[in-house]
Amino acid sequence: MTATMVELPRFDPADPRLLRDPYPVYEAYRRTDPVHWGIATLPALDGSWFLFRHRDNALVLADGDTYANDPASVNRQEAVPGAFQPVAHVFQRWLGGMDPPDHRRLRAILAKAFTPRRIAELRPRIETITASLLDGALARGDGRLDIVGDLSFPLPMAVVGDALGVDRADWHLFQSWAGDIAHAVDRSGDPDAGRRGAAAIQGMVDYFGPLVARRRRQPSDDLLGAMVAAADDDGQPMREFDVIAIATELGVAGHETTANSVAKAILGLMDQRASWNRLGQLQGHRVDAAIEEVLRWTTPVQRQRWRWARRDTRIGDRDISAGSAVVSVLGAANRDPEVFSDPDRIDFDRKPERHLTFGTGAHFCVGSALARFELKSALEI
């Protein structure tokens, strides 16, 4: 009997199945059409290339010479939705939207603020915040824990807000703004979502502007103060606007990703109860390795933002034209059976160091150590 190839429909990032369980969908494309011309989330584009294999994603993420982050670098600035145009100058100054040489210089400055020592010093505060949230849930006396409402949603905003000097009374504003921005990115073709997302970005800019100016006049030891100090110490002061823009990026990325990873980790471990029980028995470096496996399995950011082919190139057996949008589907890469055997199982004995949850190459997530601490704190307590 001859096997017949099933032709898949164009991949649609808005497919509701991706909210319920994306992994069978990813597997179908990875097996049949791993470098796939699918439906673009940006209305101005005819389509985008979606990557479902680990090796293709790793190649593109690491190759900044061939794939740009800023659409303007390949004359595709018109791809930015109209609702976002008024704030495009903000998110194109996020680290995730920059290309060299600016990215290289600003990332080197930020690395001085995100030192292992500074992140380690945040850990007692993270543990205190986590314990406080759980104590608050227990104090209700109803015997219930809302994983999202009581823990995964408020935790990262409390941690990032605390680190960036956001007043506690304003944390709810940042939670709302982060949600609006994430929704706008996921629904970039929806004008109303785009307007709310653009308003949220502007709200963050207006909030951080006075904070950054104050840190420059009155240095402080929080993360925002460290960013300003590191920029000034470099001898080429980071523009105040760049500090503001990157602070908004941290406010969004630091909230949304950790909220997703904590919630998905707890639900996944409860479903795979043997792994849940074993996690409590691990010690030392085995705990850190387990956190990496959980990060692989959860993949809180399922798709990265668009990258843009600077020139005609080739991925797998597909020709990619200059100016084309290429999207890394990290959730598919982290469940690729060519790299991770039995990938849907949480396995603390595997070596998950090749996961792409934080990307790879020059744009590897600068806040990865902080995200690890938050997830570890939530699972240990």
Order of alpha helices (4+ residues) and beta strands (2+ residues): alpha-alpha-beta-beta-alpha-beta-alpha-alpha-alpha-alpha-alpha-alpha-alpha-alpha-alpha-alpha-beta-beta-beta-beta-alpha-alpha
